[in-house]
């Protein structure tokens, strides 16, 4: 298995210290926590905001002496947040957060099973000028999609790992998953070919072709010559 090959091939390797002496490729080859990356960025004077993926890219460029990718623009704090009371006609202002005021309204409008999810959070973030009634309609319209499995972003490495681990080990405990994660983090990241092999679902073996039934000699003798010639021609 791919994981077994990774473990055996990496048994003699250990994760190097996270310092400015690393190269960009060495940084990208290992798993690091956001706190570790933030500490290195502080030491090197690299911008620390923008999320783990963006921070890793900036650090890799800095370690290799390359131009840094542009840092994402900082989000401005909302200048005004909705306050109670609100109703379906209330217009969502720019920069509105998923606040307790909105939560209380949605619980009343949708029901006690309401919770903020990625679909509604995105609607609120991008929905300036829309109404809360529009947000309720969007919630109901996205329930089928929300019920499906969603891919976890690459920056959420722990969540991605534990989700996959629990699918493979449905009886496993949270403590076992965390222990497996700590062991996983000590290994170098798989190469692209290993990721592709691991992602490829095993295909079911093809059904064996039944051997051609033997024709008794007596049956062959009883077949007219013209029919035998036709059969041979058909198999050619």
HUJO-V588861 format. One record per backbone hydrogen bond with DSSP energy under -1.0 kcal/mol. CO is the residue of the C=O (numbers start at 1). NH is the residue of the N-H. If there is no record, write none. Layout:
co = <CO,CO>
nh = <NH,NH>
This chain:
co = <1,2,3,4,5,6,10,17,19,23,24,27,29,33,34,35,36,37,38,39,40,41,41,51,52,53,54,55,56,57,58,59,60,61,87,88,90,92,93,97,99,100,101,102,103,104,105,106,107,111,117,118,119,120,121,122,123,127,130,131,132,133,134,135,136,137,138,140,142,143,153,155,156,157,158,159,160,161,162,163,164,165,169,173,174,175,176,177,178,179,180,181,184,191,192,193,194,195,196,216,217,218,220,224,225,226,227,228,229,230,231>
nh = <5,6,7,8,9,10,13,19,22,27,28,30,189,37,38,39,40,41,42,43,44,45,46,55,56,57,58,59,60,61,62,63,64,66,90,133,132,129,96,99,103,104,105,106,107,108,109,110,111,114,121,122,123,124,125,126,127,130,92,135,136,137,138,139,140,141,142,143,146,147,156,157,160,161,162,163,164,165,166,167,168,169,172,177,178,179,180,181,182,183,184,185,187,195,196,197,198,199,200,220,221,222,223,228,229,230,231,232,233,234,235>
